[in-house]
């Protein structure tokens, strides 16, 4: 934890502009790690949800299959 205290102290000593640069860099590093940690299933589920939301926004009122049902049918699940 001593390292973290030193980092916090150093960051508070930076100018606002330098803090912004550091923040931007940290966000890019953490963001890349988060993307890598996201599993294929999570990405697929998120994509399916987005497609379902788009389908609902463009709904005509006619009965139809969900995106998940269509994909399962295509794959033979």
TAJO-V163368 format. One record per pair of residues at least 12 apart in sequence whose ideal C-beta (glycine too) atoms are under 8 Angstrom apart, sorted by the first residue. I is the first residue (numbers start at 1). GAP is how many residues later the second one is. D is the distance in whole Angstrom. If there is no record, write none. Layout:
# TAJO-V163368
i = <I	I>
gap = <GAP	GAP>
d = <D	D>
This chain:
# TAJO-V163368
i = <48	48	48	51	52	52	52	55>
gap = <19	20	23	16	14	15	16	12>
d = <6	6	8	4	6	5	8	6>
